[in-house]
Amino acid sequence: AVDIGLGSFAVVPVHANVAEGKVLPVERPMFILNKTLKMFYNLEGDETKIPEEIPVVQPDFEAMAAHTHFRHEILEQCVQETLLYFAGALRENKEVEFTFR
């Protein structure tokens, strides 16, 4: 899991029921907004938590830069701009959808 300031993003293993008595192991992406922002924006939501066995770390922009053609400063700025956009959408009570390919 990665803590990105506004909350933590993780991919959590779960089981999906696909047929009677049959389950399929899948990975479910989840984002948990931090409690301070939930209180500040008066947001409600279920109390889903990232399982304790999944460590939560800070983004490693140096490692990401090593695997892309972007400098780590650019990557960090992109994350900050995305967080600002997300916070603005929360403030204006807009729905936000992030799609990852």
C-alpha positions in Angstrom: 0.0 0.0 0.0 1.2 3.5 -0.7 0.4 6.6 1.4 -0.1 9.6 -0.9 -1.0 12.2 1.7 -4.8 12.3 1.2 -5.0 8.6 2.0 -3.6 5.2 1.1 -4.0 3.2 -2.1 -3.6 -0.6 -2.0 -4.4 -3.7 -3.9 -6.0 -6.2 -1.6 -6.5 -9.9 -2.2 -10.1 -11.0 -2.0 -12.3 -13.9 -3.1 -15.1 -13.4 -5.7 -18.0 -15.8 -5.8 -18.2 -16.9 -9.5 -20.5 -19.9 -9.3 -22.3 -21.9 -6.7 -19.7 -23.0 -4.2 -16.8 -21.7 -6.3 -14.6 -18.7 -5.6 -12.0 -17.0 -7.6 -9.0 -15.2 -6.0 -8.8 -11.6 -7.3 -7.0 -8.4 -6.3 -9.3 -5.5 -5.4 -7.9 -1.9 -5.7 -8.9 0.3 -2.8 -8.3 3.9 -1.7 -8.8 4.8 2.0 -9.2 8.5 2.5 -7.4 9.7 5.7 -9.6 10.5 8.7 -8.6 14.1 8.9 -9.9 14.8 5.4 -13.1 12.8 6.0 -13.8 15.0 9.1 -12.8 18.2 7.3 -15.1 17.6 4.3 -17.7 15.9 6.5 -17.6 12.8 4.4 -19.3 9.6 5.2 -18.3 6.1 4.1 -17.8 2.6 5.3 -14.9 2.0 7.7 -13.0 -0.2 5.3 -9.4 -0.7 6.3 -6.2 -2.0 4.6 -5.4 -5.3 6.2 -2.6 -5.0 8.8 -0.4 -7.5 7.0 -0.1 -5.1 4.1 2.7 -2.6 4.8 1.9 1.1 4.0 4.9 3.0 2.6 5.6 6.4 1.1 5.9 6.7 -2.7 9.5 6.1 -3.9 9.8 8.7 -6.6 13.5 7.8 -7.2 12.5 4.2 -8.0 9.7 5.3 -10.2 12.0 7.7 -12.1 14.4 4.8 -12.7 11.6 2.9 -14.5 10.3 5.8 -16.5 11.7 8.6 -18.6 10.5 11.2 -16.1 12.7 12.9 -13.5 11.6 12.2 -9.9 10.8 15.9 -9.4 8.3 15.7 -12.3 6.7 12.5 -10.9 6.3 14.1 -7.5 4.8 17.2 -9.0 2.3 15.1 -11.0 1.2 13.4 -7.8 0.8 16.7 -6.0 -1.2 18.2 -8.8 -3.5 15.2 -8.9 -4.0 15.4 -5.1 -4.9 19.1 -5.4 -7.4 18.3 -8.2 -8.9 15.6 -6.0 -9.1 17.9 -3.0 -10.8 20.5 -5.1 -13.4 18.0 -6.3 -14.0 17.0 -2.7 -14.5 20.6 -1.7 -17.0 21.1 -4.5 -18.8 17.8 -3.8 -18.0 16.4 -7.3 -17.7 12.8 -8.2 -14.2 11.8 -9.2 -13.2 8.7 -11.1 -9.6 7.6 -11.5 -8.9 5.0 -14.2 -5.7 2.9 -14.2 -4.8 0.8 -17.2 
